[in-house]
């Protein structure tokens, strides 16, 4: 399941990823939000909170999905928040192809992640 985070700055799109999600979930839930977000602000920052370990296919299709997002908008920063040790390496691999700055935070650092996204 994917849940949109509320009460974020206008330039930040945030999502919590719970349990197992599919490429279809990403297309149906995140892509429309990205399209709406770029109408308001063509340069977005992203916040992804990963609540749990995901299956091994997650990193493969998520990389593809992130590339599609990059093709329709530009962004400054992406923050990932997770305490799942098994997700840190796959998420770190995204940095190789992502535009802009990238950082991984622990769940206890959520406010720091939001503040980091807002700094120039």
PDB file as gemmi writes it, atoms N, CA and C in Angstrom:
CRYST1    1.000    1.000    1.000  90.00  90.00  90.00 P 1                      
ATOM      1  N   UNK A   1       0.839  -1.176   0.000  1.00  0.00           N  
ATOM      2  CA  UNK A   1       0.000   0.000   0.000  1.00  0.00           C  
ATOM      3  C   UNK A   1       0.890   1.248   0.000  1.00  0.00           C  
ATOM      4  N   UNK A   2       0.448   2.255  -0.696  1.00  0.00           N  
ATOM      5  CA  UNK A   2       1.149   3.536  -0.741  1.00  0.00           C  
ATOM      6  C   UNK A   2       0.214   4.594  -0.180  1.00  0.00           C  
ATOM      7  N   UNK A   3       0.736   5.394   0.720  1.00  0.00           N  
ATOM      8  CA  UNK A   3      -0.051   6.457   1.332  1.00  0.00           C  
ATOM      9  C   UNK A   3       0.663   7.793   1.111  1.00  0.00           C  
ATOM     10  N   UNK A   4      -0.085   8.780   0.627  1.00  0.00           N  
ATOM     11  CA  UNK A   4       0.499  10.109   0.435  1.00  0.00           C  
ATOM     12  C   UNK A   4       0.644  10.785   1.792  1.00  0.00           C  
ATOM     13  N   UNK A   5       1.802  11.373   2.034  1.00  0.00           N  
ATOM     14  CA  UNK A   5       2.030  12.108   3.274  1.00  0.00           C  
ATOM     15  C   UNK A   5       1.414  13.496   3.159  1.00  0.00           C  
ATOM     16  N   UNK A   6       0.813  13.936   4.226  1.00  0.00           N  
ATOM     17  CA  UNK A   6       0.172  15.250   4.252  1.00  0.00           C  
ATOM     18  C   UNK A   6       1.021  16.220   5.074  1.00  0.00           C  
ATOM     19  N   UNK A   7       0.669  17.485   5.008  1.00  0.00           N  
ATOM     20  CA  UNK A   7       1.320  18.540   5.789  1.00  0.00           C  
ATOM     21  C   UNK A   7       2.810  18.690   5.483  1.00  0.00           C  
ATOM     22  N   UNK A   8       3.140  18.534   4.208  1.00  0.00           N  
ATOM     23  CA  UNK A   8       4.515  18.770   3.772  1.00  0.00           C  
ATOM     24  C   UNK A   8       4.569  20.104   3.033  1.00  0.00           C  
ATOM     25  N   UNK A   9       5.745  20.708   2.932  1.00  0.00           N  
ATOM     26  CA  UNK A   9       5.866  21.929   2.130  1.00  0.00           C  
ATOM     27  C   UNK A   9       5.382  21.674   0.702  1.00  0.00           C  
ATOM     28  N   UNK A  10       4.908  22.711   0.032  1.00  0.00           N  
ATOM     29  CA  UNK A  10       4.335  22.572  -1.306  1.00  0.00           C  
ATOM     30  C   UNK A  10       5.304  21.964  -2.315  1.00  0.00           C  
ATOM     31  N   UNK A  11       6.580  22.193  -2.123  1.00  0.00           N  
ATOM     32  CA  UNK A  11       7.571  21.680  -3.081  1.00  0.00           C  
ATOM     33  C   UNK A  11       7.969  20.225  -2.812  1.00  0.00           C  
ATOM     34  N   UNK A  12       7.399  19.614  -1.767  1.00  0.00           N  
ATOM     35  CA  UNK A  12       7.770  18.247  -1.393  1.00  0.00           C  
ATOM     36  C   UNK A  12       6.589  17.305  -1.590  1.00  0.00           C  
ATOM     37  N   UNK A  13       6.819  16.242  -2.344  1.00  0.00           N  
ATOM     38  CA  UNK A  13       5.847  15.157  -2.458  1.00  0.00           C  
ATOM     39  C   UNK A  13       6.366  14.004  -1.613  1.00  0.00           C  
ATOM     40  N   UNK A  14       5.522  13.506  -0.724  1.00  0.00           N  
ATOM     41  CA  UNK A  14       5.958  12.430   0.157  1.00  0.00           C  
ATOM     42  C   UNK A  14       4.993  11.268   0.170  1.00  0.00           C  
ATOM     43  N   UNK A  15       5.553  10.081   0.319  1.00  0.00           N  
ATOM     44  CA  UNK A  15       4.758   8.860   0.316  1.00  0.00           C  
ATOM     45  C   UNK A  15       5.325   7.874   1.325  1.00  0.00           C  
ATOM     46  N   UNK A  16       4.421   7.159   1.985  1.00  0.00           N  
ATOM     47  CA  UNK A  16       4.823   6.041   2.828  1.00  0.00           C  
ATOM     48  C   UNK A  16       4.522   4.762   2.072  1.00  0.00           C  
ATOM     49  N   UNK A  17       5.483   3.879   2.039  1.00  0.00           N  
ATOM     50  CA  UNK A  17       5.325   2.592   1.373  1.00  0.00           C  
ATOM     51  C   UNK A  17       5.179   1.538   2.464  1.00  0.00           C  
ATOM     52  N   UNK A  18       3.981   0.925   2.514  1.00  0.00           N  
ATOM     53  CA  UNK A  18       3.678  -0.109   3.507  1.00  0.00           C  
ATOM     54  C   UNK A  18       3.607  -1.466   2.818  1.00  0.00           C  
ATOM     55  N   UNK A  19       4.176  -2.448   3.444  1.00  0.00           N  
ATOM     56  CA  UNK A  19       4.047  -3.833   2.978  1.00  0.00           C  
ATOM     57  C   UNK A  19       4.476  -3.979   1.524  1.00  0.00           C  
ATOM     58  N   UNK A  20       3.946  -4.955   0.862  1.00  0.00           N  
ATOM     59  CA  UNK A  20       4.336  -5.231  -0.520  1.00  0.00           C  
ATOM     60  C   UNK A  20       3.562  -4.309  -1.462  1.00  0.00           C  
ATOM     61  N   UNK A  21       4.276  -3.657  -2.367  1.00  0.00           N  
ATOM     62  CA  UNK A  21       3.617  -2.844  -3.384  1.00  0.00           C  
ATOM     63  C   UNK A  21       4.100  -3.290  -4.753  1.00  0.00           C  
ATOM     64  N   UNK A  22       3.323  -2.957  -5.747  1.00  0.00           N  
ATOM     65  CA  UNK A  22       3.652  -3.381  -7.107  1.00  0.00           C  
ATOM     66  C   UNK A  22       3.938  -2.172  -7.988  1.00  0.00           C  
ATOM     67  N   UNK A  23       4.448  -2.453  -9.166  1.00  0.00           N  
ATOM     68  CA  UNK A  23       4.676  -1.404 -10.155  1.00  0.00           C  
ATOM     69  C   UNK A  23       3.351  -0.728 -10.505  1.00  0.00           C  
ATOM     70  N   UNK A  24       2.289  -1.509 -10.566  1.00  0.00           N  
ATOM     71  CA  UNK A  24       0.962  -0.974 -10.857  1.00  0.00           C  
ATOM     72  C   UNK A  24       0.510   0.001  -9.768  1.00  0.00           C  
ATOM     73  N   UNK A  25       0.779  -0.330  -8.492  1.00  0.00           N  
ATOM     74  CA  UNK A  25       0.448   0.579  -7.385  1.00  0.00           C  
ATOM     75  C   UNK A  25       1.159   1.913  -7.578  1.00  0.00           C  
ATOM     76  N   UNK A  26       2.433   1.841  -7.951  1.00  0.00           N  
ATOM     77  CA  UNK A  26       3.222   3.052  -8.161  1.00  0.00           C  
ATOM     78  C   UNK A  26       2.600   3.900  -9.262  1.00  0.00           C  
ATOM     79  N   UNK A  27       2.256   3.258 -10.378  1.00  0.00           N  
ATOM     80  CA  UNK A  27       1.667   3.979 -11.513  1.00  0.00           C  
ATOM     81  C   UNK A  27       0.330   4.615 -11.144  1.00  0.00           C  
ATOM     82  N   UNK A  28      -0.489   3.892 -10.406  1.00  0.00           N  
ATOM     83  CA  UNK A  28      -1.834   4.381 -10.078  1.00  0.00           C  
ATOM     84  C   UNK A  28      -1.839   5.424  -8.972  1.00  0.00           C  
ATOM     85  N   UNK A  29      -0.898   5.336  -8.036  1.00  0.00           N  
ATOM     86  CA  UNK A  29      -0.952   6.203  -6.866  1.00  0.00           C  
ATOM     87  C   UNK A  29       0.079   7.327  -6.860  1.00  0.00           C  
ATOM     88  N   UNK A  30       1.286   7.053  -7.279  1.00  0.00           N  
ATOM     89  CA  UNK A  30       2.331   8.079  -7.218  1.00  0.00           C  
ATOM     90  C   UNK A  30       2.367   8.930  -8.479  1.00  0.00           C  
ATOM     91  N   UNK A  31       2.302   8.321  -9.635  1.00  0.00           N  
ATOM     92  CA  UNK A  31       2.415   9.086 -10.885  1.00  0.00           C  
ATOM     93  C   UNK A  31       1.358  10.188 -11.019  1.00  0.00           C  
ATOM     94  N   UNK A  32       0.086   9.955 -10.673  1.00  0.00           N  
ATOM     95  CA  UNK A  32      -0.886  11.057 -10.748  1.00  0.00           C  
ATOM     96  C   UNK A  32      -0.534  12.209  -9.800  1.00  0.00           C  
ATOM     97  N   UNK A  33      -0.004  11.886  -8.631  1.00  0.00           N  
ATOM     98  CA  UNK A  33       0.401  12.925  -7.681  1.00  0.00           C  
ATOM     99  C   UNK A  33       1.571  13.738  -8.235  1.00  0.00           C  
ATOM    100  N   UNK A  34       2.492  13.065  -8.912  1.00  0.00           N  
ATOM    101  CA  UNK A  34       3.620  13.766  -9.535  1.00  0.00           C  
ATOM    102  C   UNK A  34       3.099  14.714 -10.606  1.00  0.00           C  
ATOM    103  N   UNK A  35       2.190  14.235 -11.434  1.00  0.00           N  
ATOM    104  CA  UNK A  35       1.622  15.083 -12.494  1.00  0.00           C  
ATOM    105  C   UNK A  35       0.944  16.313 -11.913  1.00  0.00           C  
ATOM    106  N   UNK A  36       0.180  16.134 -10.843  1.00  0.00           N  
ATOM    107  CA  UNK A  36      -0.477  17.277 -10.193  1.00  0.00           C  
ATOM    108  C   UNK A  36       0.551  18.194  -9.543  1.00  0.00           C  
ATOM    109  N   UNK A  37       1.562  17.602  -8.926  1.00  0.00           N  
ATOM    110  CA  UNK A  37       2.580  18.392  -8.238  1.00  0.00           C  
ATOM    111  C   UNK A  37       3.362  19.291  -9.166  1.00  0.00           C  
ATOM    112  N   UNK A  38       3.691  18.797 -10.364  1.00  0.00           N  
ATOM    113  CA  UNK A  38       4.494  19.622 -11.272  1.00  0.00           C  
ATOM    114  C   UNK A  38       3.680  20.752 -11.883  1.00  0.00           C  
ATOM    115  N   UNK A  39       2.358  20.651 -11.825  1.00  0.00           N  
ATOM    116  CA  UNK A  39       1.538  21.780 -12.270  1.00  0.00           C  
ATOM    117  C   UNK A  39       1.723  22.964 -11.331  1.00  0.00           C  
ATOM    118  N   UNK A  40       1.909  22.689 -10.042  1.00  0.00           N  
ATOM    119  CA  UNK A  40       2.100  23.741  -9.042  1.00  0.00           C  
ATOM    120  C   UNK A  40       3.560  24.165  -8.933  1.00  0.00           C  
ATOM    121  N   UNK A  41       4.452  23.191  -9.059  1.00  0.00           N  
ATOM    122  CA  UNK A  41       5.869  23.454  -8.856  1.00  0.00           C  
ATOM    123  C   UNK A  41       6.669  22.512  -9.757  1.00  0.00           C  
ATOM    124  N   UNK A  42       7.247  23.011 -10.849  1.00  0.00           N  
ATOM    125  CA  UNK A  42       7.941  22.127 -11.786  1.00  0.00           C  
ATOM    126  C   UNK A  42       9.217  21.483 -11.229  1.00  0.00           C  
ATOM    127  N   UNK A  43       9.705  21.976 -10.112  1.00  0.00           N  
ATOM    128  CA  UNK A  43      10.911  21.408  -9.514  1.00  0.00           C  
ATOM    129  C   UNK A  43      10.554  20.868  -8.127  1.00  0.00           C  
ATOM    130  N   UNK A  44      10.355  19.575  -8.037  1.00  0.00           N  
ATOM    131  CA  UNK A  44       9.880  18.951  -6.810  1.00  0.00           C  
ATOM    132  C   UNK A  44      11.003  18.269  -6.040  1.00  0.00           C  
ATOM    133  N   UNK A  45      10.774  18.110  -4.741  1.00  0.00           N  
ATOM    134  CA  UNK A  45      11.606  17.269  -3.889  1.00  0.00           C  
ATOM    135  C   UNK A  45      10.735  16.094  -3.462  1.00  0.00           C  
ATOM    136  N   UNK A  46      11.353  14.950  -3.210  1.00  0.00           N  
ATOM    137  CA  UNK A  46      10.599  13.747  -2.880  1.00  0.00           C  
ATOM    138  C   UNK A  46      11.035  13.169  -1.544  1.00  0.00           C  
ATOM    139  N   UNK A  47      10.047  12.644  -0.818  1.00  0.00           N  
ATOM    140  CA  UNK A  47      10.267  11.984   0.462  1.00  0.00           C  
ATOM    141  C   UNK A  47       9.567  10.636   0.402  1.00  0.00           C  
ATOM    142  N   UNK A  48      10.325   9.567   0.585  1.00  0.00           N  
ATOM    143  CA  UNK A  48       9.762   8.219   0.612  1.00  0.00           C  
ATOM    144  C   UNK A  48      10.057   7.607   1.974  1.00  0.00           C  
ATOM    145  N   UNK A  49       9.013   7.187   2.666  1.00  0.00           N  
ATOM    146  CA  UNK A  49       9.155   6.494   3.939  1.00  0.00           C  
ATOM    147  C   UNK A  49       8.871   5.020   3.665  1.00  0.00           C  
ATOM    148  N   UNK A  50       9.863   4.187   3.859  1.00  0.00           N  
ATOM    149  CA  UNK A  50       9.700   2.754   3.621  1.00  0.00           C  
ATOM    150  C   UNK A  50       9.525   2.087   4.975  1.00  0.00           C  
ATOM    151  N   UNK A  51       8.308   1.577   5.204  1.00  0.00           N  
ATOM    152  CA  UNK A  51       7.928   1.042   6.507  1.00  0.00           C  
ATOM    153  C   UNK A  51       8.433  -0.357   6.803  1.00  0.00           C  
ATOM    154  N   UNK A  52       8.757  -1.117   5.801  1.00  0.00           N  
ATOM    155  CA  UNK A  52       9.079  -2.516   6.037  1.00  0.00           C  
ATOM    156  C   UNK A  52       9.976  -3.050   4.930  1.00  0.00           C  
ATOM    157  N   UNK A  53      10.471  -4.236   5.153  1.00  0.00           N  
ATOM    158  CA  UNK A  53      11.228  -4.916   4.107  1.00  0.00           C  
ATOM    159  C   UNK A  53      10.266  -5.196   2.960  1.00  0.00           C  
ATOM    160  N   UNK A  54      10.737  -5.083   1.747  1.00  0.00           N  
ATOM    161  CA  UNK A  54       9.904  -5.404   0.598  1.00  0.00           C  
ATOM    162  C   UNK A  54      10.511  -6.596  -0.117  1.00  0.00           C  
ATOM    163  N   UNK A  55       9.793  -7.108  -1.089  1.00  0.00           N  
ATOM    164  CA  UNK A  55      10.334  -8.254  -1.810  1.00  0.00           C  
ATOM    165  C   UNK A  55      11.508  -7.817  -2.686  1.00  0.00           C  
ATOM    166  N   UNK A  56      12.250  -8.794  -3.174  1.00  0.00           N  
ATOM    167  CA  UNK A  56      13.477  -8.482  -3.910  1.00  0.00           C  
ATOM    168  C   UNK A  56      13.221  -7.789  -5.236  1.00  0.00           C  
ATOM    169  N   UNK A  57      12.042  -7.918  -5.794  1.00  0.00           N  
ATOM    170  CA  UNK A  57      11.759  -7.261  -7.073  1.00  0.00           C  
ATOM    171  C   UNK A  57      11.524  -5.762  -6.910  1.00  0.00           C  
ATOM    172  N   UNK A  58      11.333  -5.307  -5.670  1.00  0.00           N  
ATOM    173  CA  UNK A  58      11.051  -3.894  -5.406  1.00  0.00           C  
ATOM    174  C   UNK A  58      12.090  -2.989  -6.041  1.00  0.00           C  
ATOM    175  N   UNK A  59      13.367  -3.269  -5.802  1.00  0.00           N  
ATOM    176  CA  UNK A  59      14.406  -2.351  -6.284  1.00  0.00           C  
ATOM    177  C   UNK A  59      14.456  -2.294  -7.803  1.00  0.00           C  
ATOM    178  N   UNK A  60      14.137  -3.389  -8.478  1.00  0.00           N  
ATOM    179  CA  UNK A  60      14.184  -3.410  -9.938  1.00  0.00           C  
ATOM    180  C   UNK A  60      13.101  -2.521 -10.529  1.00  0.00           C  
ATOM    181  N   UNK A  61      11.848  -2.737 -10.142  1.00  0.00           N  
ATOM    182  CA  UNK A  61      10.786  -1.935 -10.747  1.00  0.00           C  
ATOM    183  C   UNK A  61      10.762  -0.520 -10.185  1.00  0.00           C  
ATOM    184  N   UNK A  62      11.206  -0.324  -8.924  1.00  0.00           N  
ATOM    185  CA  UNK A  62      11.209   1.021  -8.357  1.00  0.00           C  
ATOM    186  C   UNK A  62      12.233   1.884  -9.090  1.00  0.00           C  
ATOM    187  N   UNK A  63      13.368   1.326  -9.437  1.00  0.00           N  
ATOM    188  CA  UNK A  63      14.369   2.067 -10.215  1.00  0.00           C  
ATOM    189  C   UNK A  63      13.766   2.521 -11.541  1.00  0.00           C  
ATOM    190  N   UNK A  64      13.075   1.628 -12.214  1.00  0.00           N  
ATOM    191  CA  UNK A  64      12.423   1.961 -13.480  1.00  0.00           C  
ATOM    192  C   UNK A  64      11.378   3.059 -13.275  1.00  0.00           C  
ATOM    193  N   UNK A  65      10.603   2.942 -12.212  1.00  0.00           N  
ATOM    194  CA  UNK A  65       9.561   3.931 -11.932  1.00  0.00           C  
ATOM    195  C   UNK A  65      10.161   5.303 -11.638  1.00  0.00           C  
ATOM    196  N   UNK A  66      11.239   5.336 -10.867  1.00  0.00           N  
ATOM    197  CA  UNK A  66      11.897   6.609 -10.553  1.00  0.00           C  
ATOM    198  C   UNK A  66      12.435   7.253 -11.828  1.00  0.00           C  
ATOM    199  N   UNK A  67      12.967   6.458 -12.720  1.00  0.00           N  
ATOM    200  CA  UNK A  67      13.449   7.006 -14.001  1.00  0.00           C  
ATOM    201  C   UNK A  67      12.308   7.670 -14.769  1.00  0.00           C  
ATOM    202  N   UNK A  68      11.125   7.072 -14.739  1.00  0.00           N  
ATOM    203  CA  UNK A  68       9.972   7.660 -15.421  1.00  0.00           C  
ATOM    204  C   UNK A  68       9.579   8.986 -14.784  1.00  0.00           C  
ATOM    205  N   UNK A  69       9.628   9.057 -13.463  1.00  0.00           N  
ATOM    206  CA  UNK A  69       9.327  10.315 -12.772  1.00  0.00           C  
ATOM    207  C   UNK A  69      10.332  11.378 -13.198  1.00  0.00           C  
ATOM    208  N   UNK A  70      11.606  11.011 -13.266  1.00  0.00           N  
ATOM    209  CA  UNK A  70      12.645  11.970 -13.661  1.00  0.00           C  
ATOM    210  C   UNK A  70      12.419  12.508 -15.066  1.00  0.00           C  
ATOM    211  N   UNK A  71      11.810  11.711 -15.927  1.00  0.00           N  
ATOM    212  CA  UNK A  71      11.568  12.147 -17.296  1.00  0.00           C  
ATOM    213  C   UNK A  71      10.464  13.190 -17.400  1.00  0.00           C  
ATOM    214  N   UNK A  72       9.569  13.257 -16.421  1.00  0.00           N  
ATOM    215  CA  UNK A  72       8.470  14.222 -16.521  1.00  0.00           C  
ATOM    216  C   UNK A  72       8.643  15.429 -15.614  1.00  0.00           C  
ATOM    217  N   UNK A  73       9.610  15.402 -14.723  1.00  0.00           N  
ATOM    218  CA  UNK A  73       9.838  16.578 -13.877  1.00  0.00           C  
ATOM    219  C   UNK A  73      11.310  16.630 -13.499  1.00  0.00           C  
ATOM    220  N   UNK A  74      11.706  17.753 -12.943  1.00  0.00           N  
ATOM    221  CA  UNK A  74      13.064  17.825 -12.416  1.00  0.00           C  
ATOM    222  C   UNK A  74      12.951  17.964 -10.911  1.00  0.00           C  
ATOM    223  N   UNK A  75      13.947  17.499 -10.224  1.00  0.00           N  
ATOM    224  CA  UNK A  75      13.904  17.643  -8.786  1.00  0.00           C  
ATOM    225  C   UNK A  75      15.262  17.977  -8.238  1.00  0.00           C  
ATOM    226  N   UNK A  76      15.213  18.525  -7.037  1.00  0.00           N  
ATOM    227  CA  UNK A  76      16.440  18.888  -6.348  1.00  0.00           C  
ATOM    228  C   UNK A  76      16.954  17.743  -5.495  1.00  0.00           C  
ATOM    229  N   UNK A  77      16.062  17.238  -4.631  1.00  0.00           N  
ATOM    230  CA  UNK A  77      16.491  16.282  -3.615  1.00  0.00           C  
ATOM    231  C   UNK A  77      15.473  15.160  -3.453  1.00  0.00           C  
ATOM    232  N   UNK A  78      15.992  14.027  -2.998  1.00  0.00           N  
ATOM    233  CA  UNK A  78      15.149  12.898  -2.627  1.00  0.00           C  
ATOM    234  C   UNK A  78      15.642  12.376  -1.290  1.00  0.00           C  
ATOM    235  N   UNK A  79      14.721  12.237  -0.342  1.00  0.00           N  
ATOM    236  CA  UNK A  79      15.041  11.660   0.963  1.00  0.00           C  
ATOM    237  C   UNK A  79      14.282  10.347   1.115  1.00  0.00           C  
ATOM    238  N   UNK A  80      14.986   9.323   1.550  1.00  0.00           N  
ATOM    239  CA  UNK A  80      14.373   8.050   1.896  1.00  0.00           C  
ATOM    240  C   UNK A  80      14.491   7.890   3.404  1.00  0.00           C  
ATOM    241  N   UNK A  81      13.408   7.480   4.033  1.00  0.00           N  
ATOM    242  CA  UNK A  81      13.413   7.229   5.467  1.00  0.00           C  
ATOM    243  C   UNK A  81      13.094   5.757   5.671  1.00  0.00           C  
ATOM    244  N   UNK A  82      13.987   5.059   6.345  1.00  0.00           N  
ATOM    245  CA  UNK A  82      13.740   3.645   6.641  1.00  0.00           C  
ATOM    246  C   UNK A  82      14.616   3.191   7.798  1.00  0.00           C  
ATOM    247  N   UNK A  83      14.079   2.274   8.571  1.00  0.00           N  
ATOM    248  CA  UNK A  83      14.856   1.585   9.595  1.00  0.00           C  
ATOM    249  C   UNK A  83      15.111   0.139   9.180  1.00  0.00           C  
ATOM    250  N   UNK A  84      14.696  -0.210   7.995  1.00  0.00           N  
ATOM    251  CA  UNK A  84      14.831  -1.580   7.493  1.00  0.00           C  
ATOM    252  C   UNK A  84      16.225  -1.777   6.913  1.00  0.00           C  
ATOM    253  N   UNK A  85      17.048  -2.500   7.621  1.00  0.00           N  
ATOM    254  CA  UNK A  85      18.430  -2.711   7.172  1.00  0.00           C  
ATOM    255  C   UNK A  85      18.488  -3.325   5.779  1.00  0.00           C  
ATOM    256  N   UNK A  86      17.548  -4.211   5.468  1.00  0.00           N  
ATOM    257  CA  UNK A  86      17.543  -4.864   4.172  1.00  0.00           C  
ATOM    258  C   UNK A  86      17.198  -3.942   3.017  1.00  0.00           C  
ATOM    259  N   UNK A  87      16.708  -2.741   3.300  1.00  0.00           N  
ATOM    260  CA  UNK A  87      16.343  -1.789   2.255  1.00  0.00           C  
ATOM    261  C   UNK A  87      17.430  -0.751   2.001  1.00  0.00           C  
ATOM    262  N   UNK A  88      18.367  -0.606   2.914  1.00  0.00           N  
ATOM    263  CA  UNK A  88      19.366   0.458   2.781  1.00  0.00           C  
ATOM    264  C   UNK A  88      20.238   0.267   1.540  1.00  0.00           C  
ATOM    265  N   UNK A  89      20.719  -0.949   1.287  1.00  0.00           N  
ATOM    266  CA  UNK A  89      21.569  -1.165   0.110  1.00  0.00           C  
ATOM    267  C   UNK A  89      20.800  -0.958  -1.193  1.00  0.00           C  
ATOM    268  N   UNK A  90      19.604  -1.574  -1.372  1.00  0.00           N  
ATOM    269  CA  UNK A  90      18.877  -1.324  -2.624  1.00  0.00           C  
ATOM    270  C   UNK A  90      18.557   0.157  -2.833  1.00  0.00           C  
ATOM    271  N   UNK A  91      18.166   0.835  -1.767  1.00  0.00           N  
ATOM    272  CA  UNK A  91      17.843   2.259  -1.883  1.00  0.00           C  
ATOM    273  C   UNK A  91      19.105   3.053  -2.205  1.00  0.00           C  
ATOM    274  N   UNK A  92      20.223   2.694  -1.605  1.00  0.00           N  
ATOM    275  CA  UNK A  92      21.490   3.382  -1.896  1.00  0.00           C  
ATOM    276  C   UNK A  92      21.875   3.243  -3.362  1.00  0.00           C  
ATOM    277  N   UNK A  93      21.530   2.119  -3.963  1.00  0.00           N  
ATOM    278  CA  UNK A  93      21.843   1.917  -5.379  1.00  0.00           C  
ATOM    279  C   UNK A  93      21.106   2.902  -6.283  1.00  0.00           C  
ATOM    280  N   UNK A  94      19.957   3.410  -5.838  1.00  0.00           N  
ATOM    281  CA  UNK A  94      19.214   4.383  -6.640  1.00  0.00           C  
ATOM    282  C   UNK A  94      20.034   5.645  -6.874  1.00  0.00           C  
ATOM    283  N   UNK A  95      20.934   5.947  -5.953  1.00  0.00           N  
ATOM    284  CA  UNK A  95      21.724   7.173  -6.052  1.00  0.00           C  
ATOM    285  C   UNK A  95      22.574   7.202  -7.320  1.00  0.00           C  
ATOM    286  N   UNK A  96      22.893   6.053  -7.848  1.00  0.00           N  
ATOM    287  CA  UNK A  96      23.751   5.985  -9.031  1.00  0.00           C  
ATOM    288  C   UNK A  96      23.113   6.634 -10.253  1.00  0.00           C  
ATOM    289  N   UNK A  97      21.799   6.627 -10.334  1.00  0.00           N  
ATOM    290  CA  UNK A  97      21.136   7.162 -11.519  1.00  0.00           C  
ATOM    291  C   UNK A  97      20.212   8.331 -11.234  1.00  0.00           C  
ATOM    292  N   UNK A  98      20.011   8.678  -9.968  1.00  0.00           N  
ATOM    293  CA  UNK A  98      19.078   9.750  -9.639  1.00  0.00           C  
ATOM    294  C   UNK A  98      19.717  11.114  -9.834  1.00  0.00           C  
ATOM    295  N   UNK A  99      18.913  12.025 -10.324  1.00  0.00           N  
ATOM    296  CA  UNK A  99      19.350  13.414 -10.447  1.00  0.00           C  
ATOM    297  C   UNK A  99      19.231  14.071  -9.080  1.00  0.00           C  
ATOM    298  N   UNK A 100      20.010  15.082  -8.865  1.00  0.00           N  
ATOM    299  CA  UNK A 100      19.898  15.840  -7.625  1.00  0.00           C  
ATOM    300  C   UNK A 100      20.539  15.133  -6.440  1.00  0.00           C  
ATOM    301  N   UNK A 101      20.336  15.725  -5.266  1.00  0.00           N  
ATOM    302  CA  UNK A 101      20.892  15.181  -4.031  1.00  0.00           C  
ATOM    303  C   UNK A 101      20.009  14.058  -3.504  1.00  0.00           C  
ATOM    304  N   UNK A 102      20.608  13.174  -2.750  1.00  0.00           N  
ATOM    305  CA  UNK A 102      19.963  11.958  -2.282  1.00  0.00           C  
ATOM    306  C   UNK A 102      20.486  11.653  -0.889  1.00  0.00           C  
ATOM    307  N   UNK A 103      19.588  11.285   0.018  1.00  0.00           N  
ATOM    308  CA  UNK A 103      20.042  10.973   1.365  1.00  0.00           C  
ATOM    309  C   UNK A 103      19.081   9.984   2.011  1.00  0.00           C  
ATOM    310  N   UNK A 104      19.642   9.087   2.839  1.00  0.00           N  
ATOM    311  CA  UNK A 104      18.838   8.125   3.594  1.00  0.00           C  
ATOM    312  C   UNK A 104      18.843   8.553   5.054  1.00  0.00           C  
ATOM    313  N   UNK A 105      17.663   8.539   5.661  1.00  0.00           N  
ATOM    314  CA  UNK A 105      17.491   8.905   7.061  1.00  0.00           C  
ATOM    315  C   UNK A 105      16.847   7.749   7.817  1.00  0.00           C  
ATOM    316  N   UNK A 106      17.063   7.708   9.119  1.00  0.00           N  
ATOM    317  CA  UNK A 106      16.361   6.776  10.006  1.00  0.00           C  
ATOM    318  C   UNK A 106      14.977   7.354  10.305  1.00  0.00           C  
ATOM    319  N   UNK A 107      14.060   6.494  10.762  1.00  0.00           N  
ATOM    320  CA  UNK A 107      12.702   6.965  11.068  1.00  0.00           C  
ATOM    321  C   UNK A 107      12.705   8.057  12.133  1.00  0.00           C  
ATOM    322  N   UNK A 108      13.606   7.970  13.072  1.00  0.00           N  
ATOM    323  CA  UNK A 108      13.677   8.981  14.127  1.00  0.00           C  
ATOM    324  C   UNK A 108      14.143  10.335  13.592  1.00  0.00           C  
ATOM    325  N   UNK A 109      14.597  10.379  12.346  1.00  0.00           N  
ATOM    326  CA  UNK A 109      15.119  11.605  11.740  1.00  0.00           C  
ATOM    327  C   UNK A 109      14.165  12.212  10.712  1.00  0.00           C  
ATOM    328  N   UNK A 110      12.884  11.885  10.807  1.00  0.00           N  
ATOM    329  CA  UNK A 110      11.934  12.362   9.797  1.00  0.00           C  
ATOM    330  C   UNK A 110      11.914  13.884   9.690  1.00  0.00           C  
ATOM    331  N   UNK A 111      11.906  14.583  10.805  1.00  0.00           N  
ATOM    332  CA  UNK A 111      11.884  16.047  10.760  1.00  0.00           C  
ATOM    333  C   UNK A 111      13.170  16.604  10.150  1.00  0.00           C  
ATOM    334  N   UNK A 112      14.294  15.948  10.423  1.00  0.00           N  
ATOM    335  CA  UNK A 112      15.558  16.363   9.818  1.00  0.00           C  
ATOM    336  C   UNK A 112      15.513  16.164   8.303  1.00  0.00           C  
ATOM    337  N   UNK A 113      14.885  15.081   7.869  1.00  0.00           N  
ATOM    338  CA  UNK A 113      14.761  14.820   6.429  1.00  0.00           C  
ATOM    339  C   UNK A 113      13.940  15.915   5.753  1.00  0.00           C  
ATOM    340  N   UNK A 114      12.840  16.295   6.375  1.00  0.00           N  
ATOM    341  CA  UNK A 114      11.985  17.350   5.812  1.00  0.00           C  
ATOM    342  C   UNK A 114      12.742  18.674   5.780  1.00  0.00           C  
ATOM    343  N   UNK A 115      13.466  18.976   6.850  1.00  0.00           N  
ATOM    344  CA  UNK A 115      14.257  20.213   6.888  1.00  0.00           C  
ATOM    345  C   UNK A 115      15.336  20.185   5.803  1.00  0.00           C  
ATOM    346  N   UNK A 116      15.993  19.046   5.621  1.00  0.00           N  
ATOM    347  CA  UNK A 116      17.024  18.915   4.587  1.00  0.00           C  
ATOM    348  C   UNK A 116      16.442  19.160   3.198  1.00  0.00           C  
ATOM    349  N   UNK A 117      15.241  18.640   2.956  1.00  0.00           N  
ATOM    350  CA  UNK A 117      14.601  18.840   1.654  1.00  0.00           C  
ATOM    351  C   UNK A 117      14.326  20.319   1.376  1.00  0.00           C  
ATOM    352  N   UNK A 118      14.146  21.100   2.423  1.00  0.00           N  
ATOM    353  CA  UNK A 118      13.801  22.514   2.256  1.00  0.00           C  
ATOM    354  C   UNK A 118      15.010  23.430   2.157  1.00  0.00           C  
ATOM    355  N   UNK A 119      16.199  22.922   2.439  1.00  0.00           N  
ATOM    356  CA  UNK A 119      17.380  23.783   2.355  1.00  0.00           C  
ATOM    357  C   UNK A 119      17.834  23.901   0.909  1.00  0.00           C  
ATOM    358  N   UNK A 120      18.323  25.090   0.531  1.00  0.00           N  
ATOM    359  CA  UNK A 120      18.777  25.276  -0.863  1.00  0.00           C  
ATOM    360  C   UNK A 120      20.020  24.478  -1.188  1.00  0.00           C  
TER     361      UNK A 120                                                      
END                                                                             
